[in-house]
């Protein structure tokens, strides 16, 4: 059974930092590239890809987060992380992890990140 469980979200002030985590089933983690996605609360806002990391460690980032966010993976713990620095109010969203590209069957509950003073 595939499970992706996100955690670590919260409320942070603009300019602050936060790290979110995703614990993945071994069968997913060992065979797929992984990604972090987010969906902002605005009506009609689509879920967007934030960052990806290949099994070998190659990373890619959306232009909106490049230089501020860092994706990493701990293969021993089957966990993917997203370190978010210099956070902006427009980073407010529910953050999800999934394979990259995403598998519709793997979406979890996500973790809420709110950037506000």
KEROVO-353239 format. One line per field, with one value per atom (N, C-alpha, C): residue in one letter; atom name; x, y, z. Coordinates in nm, 4 decimals, always signed. Last residue first. Layout:
N
resn <- (A, ...)
name <- (CA, ...)
east <- (X, ...)
north <- (Y, ...)
up <- (Z, ...)
***
This chain:
117
resn <- (X, X, X, X, X, X, X, X, X, X, X, X, X, X, X, X, X, X, X, X, X, X, X, X, X, X, X, X, X, X, X, X, X, X, X, X, X, X, X, X, X, X, X, X, X, X, X, X, X, X, X, X, X, X, X, X, X, X, X, X, X, X, X, X, X, X, X, X, X, X, X, X, X, X, X, X, X, X, X, X, X, X, X, X, X, X, X, X, X, X, X, X, X, X, X, X, X, X, X, X, X, X, X, X, X, X, X, X, X, X, X, X, X, X, X, X, X, X, X, X, X, X, X, X, X, X, X, X, X, X, X, X, X, X, X, X, X, X, X, X, X, X, X, X, X, X, X, X, X, X, X, X, X, X, X, X, X, X, X, X, X, X, X, X, X, X, X, X, X, X, X, X, X, X, X, X, X, X, X, X, X, X, X, X, X, X, X, X, X, X, X, X, X, X, X, X, X, X, X, X, X, X, X, X, X, X, X, X, X, X, X, X, X, X, X, X, X, X, X, X, X, X, X, X, X, X, X, X, X, X, X, X, X, X, X, X, X, X, X, X, X, X, X, X, X, X, X, X, X, X, X, X, X, X, X, X, X, X, X, X, X, X, X, X, X, X, X, X, X, X, X, X, X, X, X, X, X, X, X, X, X, X, X, X, X, X, X, X, X, X, X, X, X, X, X, X, X, X, X, X, X, X, X, X, X, X, X, X, X, X, X, X, X, X, X, X, X, X, X, X, X, X, X, X, X, X, X, X, X, X, X, X, X, X, X, X, X, X, X, X, X, X, X, X, X, X, X, X, X, X, X)
name <- (N, CA, C, N, CA, C, N, CA, C, N, CA, C, N, CA, C, N, CA, C, N, CA, C, N, CA, C, N, CA, C, N, CA, C, N, CA, C, N, CA, C, N, CA, C, N, CA, C, N, CA, C, N, CA, C, N, CA, C, N, CA, C, N, CA, C, N, CA, C, N, CA, C, N, CA, C, N, CA, C, N, CA, C, N, CA, C, N, CA, C, N, CA, C, N, CA, C, N, CA, C, N, CA, C, N, CA, C, N, CA, C, N, CA, C, N, CA, C, N, CA, C, N, CA, C, N, CA, C, N, CA, C, N, CA, C, N, CA, C, N, CA, C, N, CA, C, N, CA, C, N, CA, C, N, CA, C, N, CA, C, N, CA, C, N, CA, C, N, CA, C, N, CA, C, N, CA, C, N, CA, C, N, CA, C, N, CA, C, N, CA, C, N, CA, C, N, CA, C, N, CA, C, N, CA, C, N, CA, C, N, CA, C, N, CA, C, N, CA, C, N, CA, C, N, CA, C, N, CA, C, N, CA, C, N, CA, C, N, CA, C, N, CA, C, N, CA, C, N, CA, C, N, CA, C, N, CA, C, N, CA, C, N, CA, C, N, CA, C, N, CA, C, N, CA, C, N, CA, C, N, CA, C, N, CA, C, N, CA, C, N, CA, C, N, CA, C, N, CA, C, N, CA, C, N, CA, C, N, CA, C, N, CA, C, N, CA, C, N, CA, C, N, CA, C, N, CA, C, N, CA, C, N, CA, C, N, CA, C, N, CA, C, N, CA, C, N, CA, C, N, CA, C, N, CA, C, N, CA, C, N, CA, C, N, CA, C, N, CA, C, N, CA, C, N, CA, C, N, CA, C, N, CA, C, N, CA, C, N, CA, C, N, CA, C, N, CA, C, N, CA, C, N, CA, C, N, CA, C)
east <- (+0.2241, +0.2705, +0.1546, +0.2502, +0.1752, +0.2359, +0.2151, +0.3166, +0.2436, +0.1425, +0.0864, +0.1953, +0.0968, +0.2003, +0.1382, -0.0351, -0.0632, +0.0568, +0.0183, +0.0462, +0.0367, -0.1653, -0.0860, -0.0606, -0.2975, -0.3702, -0.2946, -0.1922, -0.2263, -0.2999, -0.2052, -0.2197, -0.2620, -0.1847, -0.0947, -0.1143, -0.3288, -0.3715, -0.2906, -0.2008, -0.3262, -0.3680, +0.1324, +0.0371, -0.0907, +0.3399, +0.2501, +0.1608, +0.6644, +0.5366, +0.4408, +0.7161, +0.7307, +0.7589, +0.5005, +0.6043, +0.6115, +0.4502, +0.4018, +0.5211, +0.3425, +0.4464, +0.3801, +0.2054, +0.1885, +0.3164, +0.0916, +0.2053, +0.1867, -0.1276, -0.1145, -0.0060, +0.0124, -0.0516, -0.0534, +0.2076, +0.0991, +0.0222, +0.3772, +0.4099, +0.3035, +0.3001, +0.2516, +0.2935, +0.4458, +0.3022, +0.2472, +0.7596, +0.6778, +0.5308, +1.0653, +0.9259, +0.8511, +1.3389, +1.2930, +1.1484, +1.3179, +1.3759, +1.3211, +1.2376, +1.1869, +1.2418, +1.3104, +1.3531, +1.3153, +1.1524, +1.1552, +1.1899, +1.2366, +1.2232, +1.2140, +1.1391, +1.1748, +1.1465, +1.2338, +1.1747, +1.2300, +1.3444, +1.2353, +1.1604, +1.5682, +1.4426, +1.3223, +1.7687, +1.7615, +1.6286, +1.7453, +1.7076, +1.6945, +1.6277, +1.7048, +1.6629, +1.6465, +1.5884, +1.6855, +1.5403, +1.6412, +1.5712, +1.5090, +1.4523, +1.5658, +1.4919, +1.5836, +1.5134, +1.4147, +1.3735, +1.4792, +1.5489, +1.4908, +1.4566, +1.6397, +1.7258, +1.6744, +1.3144, +1.4564, +1.5413, +1.0504, +1.1129, +1.2633, +0.9672, +0.9171, +0.9853, +1.0599, +1.1278, +1.0895, +1.0813, +1.0028, +1.0746, +1.3693, +1.2834, +1.2006, +1.5301, +1.4768, +1.3780, +1.8142, +1.6996, +1.6588, +1.9488, +1.9329, +1.8049, +1.9554, +1.9818, +1.9685, +1.8782, +2.0214, +2.0582, +1.6078, +1.6644, +1.8155, +1.5447, +1.5576, +1.6191, +1.3148, +1.4453, +1.4463, +1.1495, +1.1624, +1.3037, +0.9144, +1.0515, +1.0474, +0.6523, +0.7463, +0.8905, +0.3720, +0.4943, +0.5946, +0.0442, +0.1628, +0.2819, -0.3020, -0.1886, -0.0657, -0.4626, -0.4237, -0.3092, -0.7247, -0.5804, -0.5448, -0.9922, -0.9446, -0.7961, -0.9467, -1.0398, -0.9829, -0.6494, -0.7316, -0.8210, -0.4732, -0.6152, -0.7042, -0.2428, -0.2771, -0.4280, -0.0781, -0.2023, -0.2413, +0.2244, +0.1462, +0.0217, +0.4627, +0.3630, +0.2922, +0.7640, +0.6769, +0.5894, +0.8533, +0.8307, +0.7483, +1.0829, +0.9831, +0.9698, +1.1252, +1.1608, +1.0480, +1.0983, +1.0477, +1.1204, +1.1826, +1.1731, +1.1333, +1.1852, +1.3030, +1.3012, +0.9373, +1.0582, +1.1748, +0.7506, +0.7452, +0.8809, +0.8223, +0.8025, +0.7928, +0.8273, +0.9537, +0.9345, +0.6212, +0.6358, +0.7611, +0.7501, +0.6956, +0.7125, +0.7042, +0.7431, +0.6720, +0.8105, +0.7185, +0.7749, +0.8238, +0.8742, +0.7664, +0.9327, +0.8274, +0.8876, +1.0650, +1.0981, +0.9806, +1.0985, +1.0200, +1.0688, +1.1681, +1.2003, +1.1129, +1.0807, +1.1165, +1.1428, +0.9811, +1.1253, +1.1734, +0.6770, +0.7526, +0.9020, +0.6347, +0.6345, +0.7099, +0.4309, +0.5629, +0.5527, +0.2553, +0.2474, +0.3860, +0.3015, +0.2684, +0.2596, +0.4209, +0.3689, +0.3389, +0.4978, +0.5917, +0.5425, +0.4210, +0.4171, +0.5108, +0.2636, +0.3331, +0.3194, +0.2937, +0.2435, +0.3286, +0.1935, +0.2756, +0.2174, +0.1788, +0.1438, +0.2453, +0.0565, +0.1349, +0.0851, +0.0851, +0.0000, +0.0886)
north <- (+3.8006, +3.8734, +3.8953, +3.4834, +3.6035, +3.6689, +3.1984, +3.3021, +3.4339, +2.8701, +3.0043, +3.1047, +2.5526, +2.6520, +2.7895, +2.2391, +2.3805, +2.4660, +1.9446, +2.0178, +2.1674, +1.6564, +1.7775, +1.8395, +1.4203, +1.5336, +1.6649, +1.2824, +1.2729, +1.3966, +1.1190, +1.2448, +1.2179, +0.8892, +0.9021, +1.0309, +0.8728, +0.7866, +0.8099, +1.0293, +1.0771, +0.9978, +1.0935, +0.9843, +1.0244, +1.3351, +1.2939, +1.1782, +1.2482, +1.3193, +1.2575, +1.2217, +1.3202, +1.2442, +1.1472, +1.1141, +1.2260, +1.3922, +1.2889, +1.2472, +1.6136, +1.5421, +1.4332, +1.9423, +1.7987, +1.7396, +2.2180, +2.1549, +2.0028, +2.4795, +2.3430, +2.2759, +2.8105, +2.7044, +2.5767, +3.0940, +3.0333, +2.9349, +3.2340, +3.0933, +3.0203, +3.4955, +3.4196, +3.2732, +3.5891, +3.5603, +3.4776, +3.4086, +3.5226, +3.4893, +3.3082, +3.2838, +3.4141, +3.2434, +3.3729, +3.3638, +2.8863, +3.0055, +3.1305, +2.5606, +2.6837, +2.8026, +2.2385, +2.3491, +2.4789, +1.9525, +2.0794, +2.1879, +1.6027, +1.7280, +1.8460, +1.2668, +1.3804, +1.5081, +0.9448, +1.0753, +1.1810, +0.6955, +0.7068, +0.8390, +0.6837, +0.7067, +0.7131, +0.6489, +0.5545, +0.5660, +0.8640, +0.7324, +0.6304, +1.1625, +1.0734, +0.9325, +1.4431, +1.3134, +1.2359, +1.7819, +1.6798, +1.5502, +2.1108, +1.9771, +1.8787, +2.4384, +2.3276, +2.1958, +2.7770, +2.6443, +2.5409, +2.9960, +3.0067, +2.8702, +2.9385, +3.0183, +3.0323, +2.9242, +2.8996, +2.9945, +2.9734, +2.9342, +2.9141, +3.0422, +3.1225, +3.0899, +2.8479, +2.9775, +3.0584, +2.5267, +2.6289, +2.7625, +2.3152, +2.4050, +2.4926, +1.9988, +2.1048, +2.1854, +1.7808, +1.8611, +1.9631, +1.4586, +1.5774, +1.6509, +1.2213, +1.3475, +1.4724, +0.9796, +1.0048, +1.1385, +1.0057, +0.9072, +0.9270, +1.3617, +1.2284, +1.1334, +1.5906, +1.5330, +1.3908, +1.9076, +1.7634, +1.7188, +2.1615, +2.1112, +1.9599, +2.2445, +2.3355, +2.2909, +2.2427, +2.1730, +2.2750, +2.3307, +2.3532, +2.2766, +2.3268, +2.2723, +2.2831, +2.6376, +2.5004, +2.4569, +2.8279, +2.8127, +2.6656, +2.8656, +2.8334, +2.8145, +3.0900, +3.0123, +2.9890, +3.0525, +3.1347, +3.0471, +2.8968, +2.8975, +2.9773, +2.6926, +2.8133, +2.8195, +2.4021, +2.4591, +2.5742, +2.2393, +2.3219, +2.3740, +1.9688, +2.0467, +2.1364, +1.7971, +1.8756, +1.9634, +1.4655, +1.6084, +1.6677, +1.2095, +1.2638, +1.4141, +0.9280, +1.0646, +1.1193, +0.5921, +0.7083, +0.8360, +0.3773, +0.3594, +0.4843, +0.4175, +0.3549, +0.3551, +0.5248, +0.6035, +0.5466, +0.3232, +0.4444, +0.5121, +0.1294, +0.0898, +0.2102, +0.2614, +0.2220, +0.1900, +0.5478, +0.4034, +0.3668, +0.8458, +0.7713, +0.6217, +1.1444, +1.0052, +0.9206, +1.4589, +1.3636, +1.2239, +1.7837, +1.6481, +1.5616, +2.1248, +2.0241, +1.8902, +2.3882, +2.2657, +2.1699, +2.7407, +2.6258, +2.5051, +3.0859, +2.9562, +2.8467, +3.4326, +3.3207, +3.1930, +3.6247, +3.6216, +3.5051, +3.6509, +3.6754, +3.6877, +3.3979, +3.5368, +3.5507, +3.1067, +3.1687, +3.3105, +2.8242, +2.9682, +3.0283, +2.5049, +2.5929, +2.7375, +2.1645, +2.2953, +2.3798, +1.9078, +2.0172, +2.1553, +1.6473, +1.7078, +1.8282, +1.3913, +1.5204, +1.5733, +1.0772, +1.1529, +1.2777, +0.8416, +0.9619, +1.0514, +0.5002, +0.6086, +0.7207, +0.2139, +0.3360, +0.4398, -0.1191, +0.0000, +0.1240)
up <- (+0.8606, +0.9791, +1.0758, +0.6993, +0.7330, +0.8559, +0.5368, +0.5555, +0.5769, +0.6007, +0.5960, +0.6285, +0.4859, +0.5142, +0.4959, +0.5587, +0.5353, +0.5767, +0.3814, +0.5047, +0.4745, +0.2548, +0.2448, +0.3819, +0.2292, +0.2858, +0.2720, -0.0896, +0.0514, +0.0974, -0.4014, -0.3272, -0.1835, -0.5535, -0.4394, -0.3593, -0.7827, -0.6727, -0.5451, -0.9691, -0.9114, -0.7886, -0.9514, -0.9680, -0.8955, -1.1139, -1.0071, -1.0487, -1.2596, -1.2521, -1.1507, -0.9275, -1.0344, -1.1646, -0.6471, -0.7436, -0.8474, -0.3900, -0.4811, -0.5650, -0.1313, -0.2043, -0.2884, -0.0901, -0.1070, -0.1648, +0.0905, +0.0236, +0.0269, +0.0567, +0.1073, +0.0237, +0.1007, +0.0230, +0.1059, +0.0621, +0.1390, +0.0520, -0.0910, -0.0731, +0.0086, -0.0754, -0.1911, -0.1889, +0.1459, +0.1596, +0.0435, +0.1487, +0.1092, +0.1296, +0.3058, +0.2676, +0.2439, +0.3231, +0.2691, +0.2217, +0.2653, +0.3263, +0.2586, +0.3132, +0.2548, +0.3323, +0.2293, +0.3137, +0.2446, +0.2103, +0.1378, +0.2393, +0.1856, +0.2590, +0.1622, +0.2028, +0.1187, +0.1981, +0.3119, +0.3409, +0.2464, +0.3763, +0.2786, +0.2960, +0.5281, +0.6000, +0.5071, +0.3498, +0.4614, +0.5350, +0.1788, +0.1292, +0.2415, +0.2040, +0.2900, +0.2544, -0.0130, +0.0216, +0.1092, -0.0782, -0.0494, -0.0139, -0.2074, -0.1910, -0.1662, -0.1060, -0.1342, -0.1071, -0.1985, -0.1522, -0.1907, -0.3094, -0.1751, -0.1149, -0.5604, -0.4741, -0.3319, -0.6910, -0.7140, -0.6291, -0.6835, -0.5565, -0.5701, -0.9371, -0.8254, -0.6925, -1.1099, -1.1065, -0.9834, -0.9569, -1.0240, -1.0105, -0.9901, -0.9127, -1.0041, -0.9550, -1.0404, -0.9582, -0.8955, -0.8528, -0.9591, -0.8590, -0.9432, -0.9061, -0.7111, -0.6439, -0.7283, -0.8060, -0.8005, -0.7401, -0.8106, -0.7182, -0.7030, -0.8285, -0.8850, -0.7828, -0.7202, -0.6949, -0.7483, -0.7752, -0.7918, -0.7578, -0.6783, -0.6896, -0.7090, -0.7422, -0.6790, -0.7015, -0.9492, -0.9114, -0.8581, -0.8340, -0.9144, -0.8589, -0.8724, -0.8002, -0.8898, -0.9597, -0.9875, -0.8965, -0.8351, -0.8413, -0.8604, -0.7978, -0.9317, -0.9443, -0.5270, -0.6110, -0.7506, -0.3327, -0.4211, -0.5064, -0.1807, -0.1458, -0.2403, -0.3761, -0.3022, -0.2804, -0.3577, -0.4086, -0.3187, -0.4615, -0.3702, -0.4401, -0.4419, -0.5132, -0.4117, -0.4760, -0.3889, -0.4772, -0.5894, -0.6063, -0.4945, -0.6955, -0.6042, -0.6234, -0.9093, -0.8732, -0.7866, -0.7838, -0.8542, -0.8147, -0.6316, -0.7758, -0.8535, -0.3592, -0.4202, -0.5719, -0.2926, -0.2760, -0.3542, -0.3269, -0.4073, -0.4083, -0.1506, -0.2890, -0.3813, +0.0946, +0.0322, -0.1155, +0.1294, +0.1268, +0.0489, +0.2815, +0.1684, +0.1876, +0.4418, +0.4627, +0.3583, +0.4031, +0.3425, +0.3633, +0.5575, +0.5347, +0.4721, +0.5540, +0.5508, +0.5098, +0.7307, +0.6588, +0.6685, +0.7039, +0.7483, +0.6682, +0.7809, +0.7219, +0.7809, +0.6979, +0.7829, +0.7056, +0.5341, +0.5538, +0.6372, +0.7139, +0.5900, +0.6185, +0.9690, +0.9239, +0.7913, +0.9634, +0.9706, +0.9170, +1.0630, +1.0396, +1.0593, +0.8987, +1.0091, +0.9653, +0.8362, +0.8002, +0.9231, +0.9026, +0.9243, +0.8868, +0.6608, +0.7932, +0.7967, +0.4616, +0.4746, +0.6167, +0.3497, +0.4642, +0.4830, +0.1356, +0.1371, +0.2449, +0.0644, +0.1553, +0.1418, -0.0922, -0.1048, -0.0071, +0.0000, +0.0000, +0.0000)
***
